[in-house]
Amino acid sequence: MVVGRWYCENSLMLLSMLLFFASSARLTKGLCSTAGPKVDCGFVGIDGAGCTDKGCCWSPVQAGTAAHQNEAWCFYPNADISEYELVTTKDTDVGWEGLLRNLTSTQSELGPDITSLSVKADTSQSDVLHITITDLHDERWHVPPSLFPDSSFAAGFVSQKRPEAAAYDLSYASTPFSFSVTRAGVENVTAIFSTNGQRLVFKEQYIELSSAIEANSSLFGLEERTASKGLRLQRAGRPLAMWNHDTLSANTDTNLYGSHPFVLEVRPDGSSHGILLLNSNAMEVVLTEDTLSWRMTGGIIDLYMLMGPSPSQVLQQLTAIIGRPALPPLWSLGFHQCKWGYKHTEELADVVAKYRAADIPLEVMWTDIDYMDGYRDFSLDPNNFSKDKMQAFVKQLHSSKQYWVPIVDPGIKVDPGYPAYDEGLAAKAFINDFTGKPYLGQVWPGATHFPDFLSKAGVKYWAEQVQAFHQVAAFDGLWIDMNEASNFCTGDVCHMPSQSATPNASAWLTTTSCAGSSNDCQLTCDTPEDLAALTPQQQLYRDPPYRINNANGQLLGHNTIGTTATHADGSLEYNAHNLYGLSEAVATHSALQKITGKRPFILTRSSFLGIGAVSAHWTGDNAATWADLRWSITTTLGMGLIGIPFVGADICGFLGNTTEELCGRWISAGAFYPFARDHNTLGAAPQELYLWDSVADAGRRAIKMRYQLLPHLYTAFHQANKQGTPVARPLWFAYPQDPATHAIDDQWLFGDVLVTPILNEGQTKRKGYFPKGKWYNLFDNTTIDAHDEGTSVTLDLPMGHVGVHMPGGTILPLQQAALVTADVRTSALTLLVALPHMEPLPAFADDSETSSYNQQTDFRANSSMSQQSNAEELSVQPQLTLPGTGCNLLTKLDSQAVIQQGGDVEGASPVQECGVSEAGRVTACGHIYMDDGHQLQVGQAEDSVVDMSAEVVQDAVSGSWHGRLHVSFQQTHAGNSDCGSVSWPNIDSVVVKGLPLHAKVVHVQAGPTSMTSLVTPQQVMVDRRQEQLVVTGIRHEMQCDQAFAMTWTLATNTAMV
């Protein structure tokens, strides 16, 4: 049976191929391409002969390829040449501009070509090239700069001078017009972007721009989608749709909640660049082995080439255009708990109490739509979540240094007497349908209107509603969901039924319906009379000539606001749809700033380029499956690569019932998402972490490590705010020159810390890749020394364990874990200095006495007595318990013999190079950013950033190792007397890892520079097996006018000083 089916399918495939080539040979009307834009030329049941008789192309989809199931088998010829010529050019203040005239038209079924175009090249920046192509005579829709208030895109051109040494060379040909961008000074490599030999198509509702690409490079971006084949983009010739849609993220390889037309290319040598197409219209992007093709249904070509050349520089250039990511309030970096289905405030309080009783950190309690009165925005259920009850609950949270975030959807219930509805109508704050009436849709509360966030009236109305609700219940942030916008109905005009549409959240409790599908619609939409009223042009907005593969074959208006709807300024939803979530987030961010006077926290589902400047993002409605756990990592990493660093997935899964093992593994990984929240759906079994002992253990272990890393995490977000870098980073982002990292998407860097989780059911061991360097396990202090080259290592990770390693060459600031971030923030700092691989100078490479000394003085773990001495026990009171440390303590007799006090630490100064590992010398560096955690202005004070550097050098004569650690404030605002505005915790401990502690410690000094050492013998601990020196009880008070330093000397028996 299997053989017969194989023969049948492959015979049909062979016959189809023969028909395709035969038809192509006898076609006279045009050429065919399986990767070109396919416009359906056939009808249901047409065969190859019937298709080719119509002069069309026949290419049936191979059986079993679900990814291509909605592509036309019979389509119009799609590979004919389309060309323009460059008629005139002239120089401008920022580059040059010219006139393009159409030479060759193609694909008339997509509409007529625009005959005259304007092309402009902005070459004013050395590392960013900007090219725009648009209609010469008629202004076309383009993305409003007002949605990117703090970006260079909004500010316009910032330079009127051409750079002396640009990172790119731009060349162009006139007839036919084409252009090529190459990296300056680099020969014999594929261009960054080249349209040579490619079509240029520019019609009213179809634009095509293609470029050759490097065949062996790795491509990333084009979010948002749940990619079944990993983080790297596949070059299968499959169109990737860009159109925001409420599709469960548990569905793979289809367009989801966000559209981000940006590609980051990493070549085998690590050199990187970015290609940004700033266009909000529905589009598809097609990647083949050697071609990148953009297909837009409107707007303009607004193209940016970002030259890098490192991945971090590409992100810096990208976020300069679309806006730097926001620095979130410190509290939002804690752990969050939510569930759709909490029944009343008593249940909320019970969940909070049980987290505390289980000793699991919990920072933020969330409420889904359960708290609302009939699912109306800005309202409280008068029975279960009454005003008095909610105010008391929130007051209790705040007294415990915890926070509350409620959900708010954009759909406003049609309900006369409901203030949000009445005031919206009065202010004309809603989007209108093509008849001029407020567009009618349906979401959770029933029939709804949608605010117009592109209008001043809509933004003002929204701010007033948010402020009024904040006065009723003092929320700390807002969760804006369903903002693609999601609509349970599909239609350009909808009408109320005889009885008004009713709330239908119960659809989630049935086995046959899925909320968000058209089956839930109780309105009457798109009657024959309605459709007959559409003008021919409006018909084309409803069903454009080129259909992208939206939601696996749906019209653009499927389950969203109709594409013929209009905004107050006349903008069509056809053009602006993808901006709805961004515009809502911008309006909400502005409102919260004014209401609270603090840094806003917003979580959005829908997104577009630039959303990271105003909001965090979660990856939407995933499922409680192992596959979704794995996919959550690739989506989280992918969103970080488009300027959204504050991102995470619903931990333990949103849809369905999780399992104990899955939830335990998920929290071990999810605690290291930038945004960490446990959340699941109505009707699913509860999954709070304390419900299983093993999951509670996993949660305590992982979340407390997250909290210890809080100063490093906050610093990583500050770096994102200043430079656009992700917080959760693929390995290749930090190690682009290592080709082995380019395909890895099941490990990631959490700031600088490498996370390696278990992602498969029943697994307790896994291989992890460690790039070149020395890596230190933060849980058990074991090391992996890959100083020659990157290596794969099998890690033993039983339930509740996750690999967390810091690289040598870095300095991490740690604080005490606590149940809330406010208590972490005030605890003392420990500086964890991780040295790279230490190689002695050649003269000391074969020091035999060092090994014998190591054997002689190897103390028992956690012993306070030397095996060779009966001296009294050393009293040590460390201020921070390091995970897994088993320090071998020196006795007073031993320590007095090897520690010398006195003198000062003058001369300890910052090192200039980080991560150096060479014979006789190693260095390490790090930074700490700190502020009050919520101030609007980021990093204005001189004492906001601390630089940390360490260096260990071997003496060429004695062989002694001399080390120094230097900690000083970064003077970023010279002349600013604002010193002392930040309340810094004391430095209490320093841990130096990777030292050759077979040697003897001769002296340790620590304290402010030019001051007598504060270190006593009782403060020093030596862990010889794990090669770390621990100095505790330092209690150095951080002051911006005073540096801190620590020096030490290590010597062998033969090199005592």
N, C-alpha and C positions, 0 to 999 in steps of 0.2 A: 504493500500500500504506500509506504513512504517512497519507494523507488518510483512507483507510478506517478505520484504527485510531483516528485522532483523532475521527472521527464516532462510532464505536462507543463509545469511552470517555466522550466528552462526552454522548452520548445516555443512557448508563447513569447518568452523574452527574446529569443533569437529571431523569431518571425517579426516581432515589433522593431527590433534593431534594423533588420533588412528593409522593412517598410519605411523606416525613418530615413535611412540613407538613400533608398531609391527615390522617395518623395523629395528629399533635399536636392537630388540630382536633377529632377525634372521641374522643380519649382522655378518659376520665372519672376515671382513677385517679391521674393526676399529670402534671407538666410535664417537658419535656425540655430539656436543654442540652448542646450539643456540648463545652462546656468543663467540665461538671460531672463528678462521680465516676461512672465507668462500671462497673457490675457486670453481668457477662454474663447475659443473659436468654435466649439462644438456644442453638443447637447447630450443629455443622458442617453447612453446606449450607442453612441457613435463609435465606429471602428476605424482602423487605420486607413482603409481605402476611402471611406467617406470623408475622413479628415483631409487627406491629401487631395481629394477631388475638389475640395473647397479652397485649395491653395494654401493650406495651413500646415503646421508642423505637428507630427505625431510622435510622442515619446511617453509611453505608459510608465507609470511608477512601478518599480520592482515590487513584487509581492512581499509583504511583511515589513516594508519600510514605513512605519507609522509616521515618521518625521516628515514624510512627503505626501501624506494622504490627501491633503487639500490642494495640491498642485494640479493645474489643468494638464490633461493628457494630450488634448488637442488645442493648440494655441497659435495665435497669429505669428508670422515670422518676426523674430525679435533680435536679429543680429546684423541688421543693415547698418551701414555707416551713417552717423549723424555728425556733421562738422560745422564749425564756425571759423571765420577768418578774422584775424586782428587787423582792423582797417587803419586805426590811428592810435598813437600813444603820446603821452606827454608826462613830464615829471611833475610831481607834487611835493609838498613840504615833507611828506612822510614816505614817499616812494614813487610810484607811477600809476597811471590809469589809462584805460584804452576803451575803444569801441569794438564790439564783436558783431559781425553780420553773419546770419545763417547762410550756409552754403548748400547743405544737404538735409532734407527732412526725412523722418522715418516714423514708422508706427502711427499712422494717422488715427488708429483706433484709440490712441491715448490723447488725442486732441492735436490742434495745430501747434507748430513750433513758434516761439516768440522770436521774431526776426532780428531784433536789435537788442544787444545786451551791453551792459557796462561791466568792465572788469577793473578792480582796483587792487593794488599790492601795497601793503604797508610794510616797509622794510626798516622802520625806525628803531626796532629793538634787535639787539644782537642775537638773542636766543629764541625769539618767537617771530614767525612769519605769518602775516594775516592776509588772506586773499578773499575778496568778495566778488560774486557775480550775480547780477540781478537785471531785471527789465530796465532798459534805458529810459523808457518814457513813462511807465506807470509804477507808482510806489506799490510795493508788495509787502505782505505781512512779514514781520521779523520779530524775534524774541524781544520783549520790552526790557531795556536796560534797568528800569526801575525795580525789577525783581532781584537785581544784583547790586544793592546799594553801596557796598563797600569794596567793589571790585574795579579793576582797571577797565573792564567792559563798560561799566556804568560811567566811569570818569572820562571815557574817551581816550584819545591819543595823549600820552604823557610826554612824548618826546617829539621835538621838531627837528631833530638832527639825526642824520643817518649814522649808524655805528661805524667806527673805523674798522673794526674787525668782526664781521658777523660770523656766526657759527654755521651759516648755510650759504650755498650758492644757488641763486634762482636764475634759471634760463628759460626762454620760451621761443616757440616757433610761431610764425604769423599765419601760414597757410598750409594745412589747416592749423588752427590755434591749438597749441598744447603747451604745457609747462612742466618743468622738472625741478625738484628740490633735492640737492645733495648736501652731504656734510662737507663743509669747507676743509680743504687740505687733505681729504681722504680720496684715494683713487681706486678704481677697479672694484667698486662695491655697488650693490643695488641702490638706487636712489631712495631717499626717504619717501618721496611722493612723485610719481611721474604719470602724466596722462598721455604720454607718447603712444600712439597706436590705439588709444581707447576712445570710445564714443563720448561725446558731450551732448546731452539731450536737455533742452530747457523748454518745457511747455507750461501752460497755466497750472495744470494739476499733476504734472509728472516731470521730475528733474532727475537726471542720472549723471553721476560723476564717478569715474573709475580710475584706479591707479595700479600699477605693478607693485608687488611687494616681494620682499626677500623670502625665498622658499624655505630656508632653514631657521627662520626666526620664530620666537614664541610670541603669540598675540594674546592680549588680555583686554577686558573691558566689555562694552556693549551690554551693560546691565539694564534692567534687572531680569534675571531668569534663573530657575533652578536647573543648573547644567548637569545632566546625567553623566557626562564624560569628563568632568573635572573643570578646573579653573581656566586652563588654557582653551582659547577659542578653537573650534574645529574648522577645518578648511574643506568641508564636504560639499560646498556649493549650495547649502541650504539657506534660504532667506531667513534672517533673524528679524522679527518684527519689533518695532518700537512704537508702542501705543499703550498707555496706562490702562490696565484692566483689572477688575476684581476677579482674579483667577486664583484659586488656592495654590499656595507655593508648594504644596505637596505634589502638584503636577509639574512634570519636567519638560524642559526644552520648549517652552512657549512664553509669550510675553506676559509679564506680571504687572506689578504695581507702579513701576518706575521706568523712565526712558532716559538713557544716558549715552548719546551718540559720541563716544570717545573710545579710541583704541590706543593702547600702550604696547609698543613693539620692543621686545628685548632680543637682540641678536646674539649669536653664539659667543661672541667675545665680551658680552655684557653691555655694550653700548646700547643706549635706549633713546627712544623718541616717542612723541605722542601726536595723534591726529584727532583734532576736535572739530566736529561739524555742529555749529550752534544753530540748530533748527528744531522747532517744536512740532512740526507737522508729522503726521503718520509717515513712517518710513520703514524700509527694509534695508538691511546690510547683508551683502553676500560675500563670503570668503571662499576662494578656491586656493589651490596650491600656490598660485602666483599673482592673484588679483584680489583687490579690495574694491567693492562696488557699493556706492550709496544710491538708494532709490527713494526720492522724497515725493510726497504728494502735494507739495506746495511750498511757500516760503521762498527763501533765497539760499544760495550757496555762501555760507559764512564760515570759512575754513581757516583753521589755525594749525600751523606746524610747530610743535614744541620740541626743541632740539636737545633737551637733556644736557649732557649725554648720560647721566646716571638716572635710574628710576626715581630717586628722591628729587632730583632737579626737574624731571618732567612733572611730577606732582606739584612742585613749587610753582612752575610756570602755569600749570592748569588752574590752580586755585587763585593765582593772581588775576586770572580772567573771570572766573565764575564766583570768586569769593572764598576767603580763607575759612576753614571750619571754625565753628564757635568753640570756645573753651567752656565746657559744661560746669555747672556748679558742682562743688566737691561732693556733696551728699549724693548726687545722682550716680556716682561711681560705685556706690554700695550695691547690695543685693536687693532685688525687688520681687515681690510676690503678688500674683494676680490670679483670678479665676472668673470666668463668666459663669455665674450661678451662685455667688455668695448671696444668701437670702435676706440678711439684715445686719445691722451694725453690731449686734451681739456676736454674730459669727465672725465678722471682721476682727473684733477685739479678741475673740478666742484664738484665732489664727496667730495674731501677734503674740499673745501670751504663750502659746505652745512653742513658737520659735525661740522665745527667750528661755523657756524652761528646758528646751533641748540644747541650749548653748550654741545655737546656729545664728550667725549674724543676719539681721534683717534691718534694712534701712527704710524701705518705702513700701507702703501698702496701697494697692490699686483697687479701683472699682470699675467694673465694666457697666454696661447699660442697665444692670439690675437696679442701680440706685435711683434711676430717673422715675418720674411720674409719667407712666404710659410711654416711656422711651422718648419723652420730650427733652430736647437740649435745655440746659440751664434750669433744671427743675429737680426736686427731690421727692421720692416716693413718700407720701404723707404718713404711711403706716410703718414700713420697715426701715426707711432711711429718713425719718423726719428731720426737720431743721434742728430741733433740740438734740436729738440723738447724734446727728452727724457733727454738730458743733462740739459736743462733749467728746466724741470719739477723736476728732482731729485735735482737740485741745490735749487729750491724753497722749496722742502720738507726739505732738510737739514737746510736751513736757519730758518725754523719753528720748528726745533728740531724733525723732523719726518723722516721716513725711507721708503726705497723701497726694495721689495723682488720680483724678477721675478721667473717664473717656468723654469726649464731645464729638459727635458726628456733624457734618455740615448740613444735612437735611433738616429743615425746619418744618415741623408738623403744620399742616393746613388746619387751623383750629381757631376760629374767631373767639376772642377773649383770652387767648394765650399770648402773653406780652411779646414774646420773641416773634410771633407771627404778625401780630398787629403792627408792631413797630417796624418790622421789615417791609411790610406793604406800604406803610406811610412814608418810609424813607426811600422807596423805590430801590431797595437794596438787593433784589433778586435778579437772577438771570432770566431773560424772556425767551419764549419760543418764537418761531418765525411769524406768528400772528400778532406779536407785541404784548402778549399776556405773560405773567410769570410762569416759567416752565414748570410743569407738574410732573413729578416723579413719585416714586414710592420706596421708602426704606423702612427701618424698624418701627417708627411711630405710625406708619401708614402713609397717606398722601402727604407729599412734602414739596417745598420750594427750596432752591439752592442759592445761597448768598453769592453775589458777584464780587469776588475778591480783587478783580482788576479795576473796579470802580472806587472812587473816593467815598461814595455813599455806602457801598458795601463794606469797605474797611472800617469806616466810622461806626456803622451799625454793629459790626462784629465786636469791636473794642468795647462798645457800650454794654453789650450782652455779657461779655467776659467779665467786665468790671462789676456789673450788678450781681452776677453769680458769685464772684469772689467775696462780696460783702455778705452773702448768705452763708457760704461755706468756704473757709480760707484754704483753698487748695494750694499746693506748692508747685505744681506743674500741670500741664495739660497733655492729654493723649488724643490726638486728632486722627480718627480712623475713617474708613469708608470714603476717602477723599480723592478717588480717581476721577470723577466722583462715581461711586457705586450707586446703582439704581436697580431695583428689582423688576422694573419695566423696561421695555425697549420701544422707543417711539420718538418721533419729532414733535408730535402733539398728542397729549393724553388728556382724558376727561374723567371726571369723577363718576363712578357708577351710581346707581340709584341709592345705595348706601355707601357711605364713605369708606375708603380703604382702611382696614383695621390692622393693628400691630400683629406681626406674624413671626415673632421670634420662635414660636413653637415649632416652626418648620425644622429647626435643628433637632428636635426630639423625635421626628418621624424617620422611618427607614427609607421612605420613597421620595423624599423631597430634599432639596439642598438650598439653603438660604442663599439668595443672590442670583438664583436662576430665574429665567423668564416665567417659569411655572408659578412663581409666587405672586405675580402681578395681578392686582385686583382692579386696575384701572382699564379704561378702554382707550387703546392707542392706535394711531395711524389707520383711521377708517378710510374707506375709498374716497370719501369727501375731503378728508384731510390731505391725502396724497395728491388729489387732483388740484388742490390749491397751491401746491409747490410750483415755483417757476422752474423752467428748464435748468437754470444754474443751481437753484436749491436742490433739484434732483441730483445733480452731480456732486453736491456736498454730502448728500445722504448716501449715495452710492457712486464713488468716484471712478473714473475710467480705469485706474489701476488699483486693484484690491490687494492690500497687504494681507498676510496670513494672520489676522487678528484672532486670538483665542481659538486657534485651529479652525478658521474658516468663517468667522462671524463678520457682519457689517461693523463699521466703526462705531455706530451708535448702540451696539449691543450692550445692554445692562449699564448704560451710562447716560449722561445728558445728551440729548440729540445733537447731532453735528450741525444742524441748521439754527440752533439757538444762538442768541446774540447777547453780547455784553453791552454795558451802558455806552461805551465809546464806539459801538458798531462792530467790534471784533467778533468774528465767528468762532463758535466752539470748535468747528472744523480745524481751525488754526491753533486755538488756545487750549484745547482739551488737556494736553500733556502738562500744562502749567497750573492746573487747578490746585493740586496738592501743594505745590511750591507757593502759590499766591496765598493760600490759606495759612501756610506756615509763616510766611513773612508778616501777614496781618496779625497772627496770634503772637508772634515774637514781639512785635512793636507794642501790642496791647499789654503784654505781661511786663515788659520793661517799665512802662508808665505806671502800671498798677502797683508793682512790688518794689520798684527801684533797685531790683537785683537782677542778676544774670538769669535769664529764663531757662526753664527746662521744658522742652516740647518733644513729644514722640510722634512721628508721622509714619503712615503706611505708604502713601503715594509720594513719589519723588521725581525730581528732574534735576538737571545740572544746577549746582549751587545750593541745594537743599541743606547741605552740611553746614552752611554759614548760619542757619537759624534753627536747626532741629536735629535731633537724633532720629534713628530709623530702626525699625525691626523688620524682619524678613517675612512677616505675614503668617498666613494660616498654614503652618506645616502639620505634620502628622507624627504620632508617637510610633515611629518605626526606626529601625537601625539605619535604613537608607536615608531618612530625613536627618538623622544625626550627622551622617557624613556630608550630606548636601549642605547642611547649615554652615559648615566651615567654609566651603568654597564660596557660598553667597556672601558670608561675612567678609571674607578676604576680598572678594570682588568689589563690594561696595566701598571698601576702604581705598581702593585704587581709583575711584572716581570722585574723591573729595568728601566722602562721608565716613569719617573715622569712628563716630559714636554709633555703633551698629551691633546687633546681636539677634539671635533667634529665640523663639519660645522654648525654654529649657524643659526637657522631658516630653515635649511634643504637645501641640494644640488639639488636634483631632484624634479621637479614639482614646482608648485606655492604655496608659503606659504600663510597663512592668518594672519590678523592683530592680532588676539588673540594668535595663535600659535607662531608667531614671538615675541610677547611681553612676553609670558611666557618663550620662549626659551632664550631670552637674560637675563631674570632675573635669570635663572639657569646657562646659559653658561658663564656669566661674572665671574663665580666661577669655571670654568674649569681652570686647570693650563695654557693651551694655549687657547686663546679666539679669534676666527676669524669668521666673517660673510662671507659666500661664497655660491654662487649657480651657476647653470649651464647655458650654452648657450640656449637661447630660453625661459628660465623661466622668469617670471616677476621679475623686480628689487625688492630687499628687504633690501636696506639700511635703517638703523634704523630711520632716520629722515622722512621717507615717511608717517608714521602714527603718529599722536600726542600721542596716548597712548603708542606706541612702543618707541617713542623718550623719553617719561617720564620714562618708564621702563628702558631704556638704560642709561639715565642720572643717575638714582637712583642707579642701580646695578653697573655700571662701575665706578662711582665716589666712591662707597664704596670699590670696588676693588683697586682703586688708593690710597684711604686712608690707606688700608691695605698693600700697596706696601712694606714697610720695613719688615712686618711680612712674606709676600709672598716670598720676596727675601731671607729672613732668612731660610724659609722652603726649598727653593731650595739649599741653602748652606748646610743644614742638609742632604738633599738627596745626595749632592756631597760628603759629608764626610762619610755618613753611609748607603746610599742606600734607605732610607725611601721614600715612596710616598709623593707627595704634596697633592693630592686629595686622602683621605684615607677612606675606609669603617669604620663604627663605631666600628666594632669588632677589627680593627687594634689597636685602642687605649684602647678598653675595652674588651679584649678577654675573661675575666672571666665572662662576662655577656652574657649568652646564648641567650638572647633576641636580641642581636645585630647581631648574626651570619647570619640571614636571611634578614637583612635590606640592600637594595641596591637602595633606592630612596631618601636617605639622605647621606651626606658625610661630612667629615671634610676637610676644606680648610686650610691646616696647622693645627691649633688648633681650628678653628672656624667652628661651625656646620651649614651646609646649608640645608634648608628644602624648596624646591620649589613646586609650583603647576605643575603637570605633566599631567593633564587630562582636556579635553575640558569642558568648562562651570563651572569648579570648582572655588570656591572662599574661601573654607575652607578645611583644611585637618588635619589629625592627624600626629603628629611627635613624635618620640620616643626620650626621653632625658635620657641618662644614669645617674647613681647616681651622684649627685652633684648639684651645683647651677649654673644656666645658665642665662646669661644677653643678652637681645636683643640689638644689636648694633644700630638699627634704632629708637626704641622708649624707650629704657632703662627699659622696663619691665623685670621682673625676673620670672624664673621658679625654684622653690626650690624642688629638688628631692633628698634631703639629706639622706633619709632613703633607697630608692631603686629607680631604673629606673622607669620612668613613661611615659605614652602616653598623650599628650596634644593636644587639638584641637586648631589650629592656624587660625586666621582670616587673609587671604591673598588676598585682592582684586587685580585687575589687576595692574601690576607694582610693586607688593610687593613680597618679598621673605623672608623667615625666616633666619636670620643670628644671631647666638648666640655664645657668648664666654663663656667658662667654668670658674667657680670660681676656683681659685688656679693658674691662669695664669696672665701674664702681657703682654699686647699688645702694641707695638709701632705704633702710627698712625701719618700720615702726612696730609697736606692739599691736598684735591683733586684738580686736575688741568687738562687741556686738553692734556698735554703731560707729560711723566714720568720725563723728565729733570726738569720741574718746581716742580713736587712733590718732587723730590730728594733734592732740595735746601730749601724746606719749613721747618718750625720748627717742632720738635717732640712733640707729646703729649703721655705721658705714661698712659695707661689705666690699672689700677690695679683692678682686679676683685677678690674679696675675696671669699673664700668658705663660706658655711653656718656657721654663728657665733653662738655658744652656750655658754651662760654665765656659770661661775662657779656655782656649786650648791647653794652656799650661796646667790647668786644674781639672782637666777632663777625666783623668784616671787617678783621682785622689782616693787611695785605698783606705785611708784612715777615716774618711767620712762614713763609709758603710759600717766599719767596726764600731764607730761611735754611736751610730744609729741603733745598732743591735744592743749596745751596752746600756743605753738610756731609754729603752722602749718601755714606757710606763703602762700599767694596766688602765683600760678605759674607765673613767669616772673615779679613779682612785685618788684620794687626797694625800697618799703617802708614797714616797719613792720606794721601790723594791729594795733599795740598797741603803735606806736611812731610816732611823727610828725617830727622826726629828718631829716636832709637833706639827699638827695639821695646819695648812695654810687656809686662812679665812678669805673666801672669795664670795662676793655678792653681786653677780651679774645682773644688769638691769633689763636684759632682753634674753629670752629663751630662744635660741636658734633651733629650728626644727632638726631633730636628729643628731644634735651635737653630743659627742661623748668626749669631753675635754680631759686630757691628762694634766693634772694640776701639779705644779712644782711645789715642793715643800719650802718652808721658809729658808731652811739651810741651803737647798739647791738654788732657790731664786736669789738669795743674797750673794751667792757665789757668781752669778752670771748677770745680774742687773746692776747697772751703775746709774745713780741719780746725779742730778746737778747739771750745771751748765744751762744753755738755752738752745732754742731751736732756730736761731737766726740762720738765714741762708736757704731755708726750705721754701722753695718757690715753685710756681706751676711749671709742669712740663709742657713742651710744645707739640709733641706727637703722642697720639693715643694708640694703644695696642701694639707697641713695638715689641718684637721678640727676636733678639739677636744675641750672639755669644757675649755673655757678660753684662747684658742690659735688657730690662723689660720695663714697660710702662702701662699704666691703666688710667682711664678718665671716666668722668661722669658728671651729671648735672642734677640739680634739684630746683624745681620751680615751686614757689609757695606764695599764697596770698590768703586773704580771709575766706576764700572758698566761694564767694558769691558776688564780689564787687563787679560793677559793670565794666570799668576800665581795667584792662588786662595788662599786668606787668609794667605799670608806670613808675613804681618806686624803685630806688636803686637796690633795695635789699630783697628783690623778688626772686633773683636767680643766683644760685651758688654753683661755682665751678669746683670740681674735685679732681685732683690728679695725683698719681703716685708713680714713683720711679724706684727701681732697685738696680744697683750697679755693683759689679764685682771689682774689688781692688786688684790691680794687675800685679802688685807685689805680694800682698799678704793673702789674697784669695778671699778676704772677708767680703760679705755682701752688705752694702750700705743702702738702706731704704729710707724714703721720705714720702709722707703724705701731706698734701697742701690743700686747704679748703679756704676759699675766699669768695666774697660777693662779687658778682659781675657788675661792673660799673657801667651800666648801659645808658645812663642819662647824666652825663657830666655836668657838674654845676648844680644839680638838683639836690637840695638839702633835705629831701624827704627820706630821712634815715631813721629807721626804727618803726615804720608804719606797719610792718609785718611782724606778727608775734611768732617767732621761730622756736621750735622745741630745742632743748639742749642736745648736744652730741654726748651720748653716754658711753657708747662702745665703738670700738674699731676692730674688725675682723679682717686679717690679711690672709688670703688663701693662696696656696701654691708655693709657699716658701720652702727652701731646702732645710728643714728643721732637724736634719741629722747634725747640723751645726749647733753651737751653743749661742744663746742669746747673750750678747755682751751688754747692751743697754737699750732701754726704751724711754723716749721722752715724748711728752705730749702737752699741748696747751697753746695759748696764744703765742704768736711769734714774739721773740725778744723777752720771754718770761721764763722763769725757772720751771723745770719740769714738774708736773703734777703727778707723775706716775710713781706708785709705790710697788714694792714686790707683791703685795697682796692683790694687786689689780691685774696681774699678768697670768694668763693661762696658755699653755702650749699643748696643742693636739698634734703629736708627732706623726701618728699614723695617717691623719688626714691633712697634714702639712699646713696647719693654720695657726696663726698667732692671734690670740684674743686679748684685748685690753679693755677692761670694764671700769665703770665708776668714774669716767672722765668728767662728766657733768659740765661740759664747756657751754657757756651761754653764747649763742650766736649773736654777733653784733656786726653791722655792715661796715664799721670802720676798723674792724679788727679781724685778721686772718687767724685760722687755726692750723697747726702743723703737728705732725708726729714723725719722729725719726727713730730708726732702730739700726743696730749693727749685728750681724750674725757672723760667727767665725768658727772654723773647725779647730780641733785640738792643736793642730800645727800652725794655726794662724790666729792665736789669741792676741787681743790688744789690751 
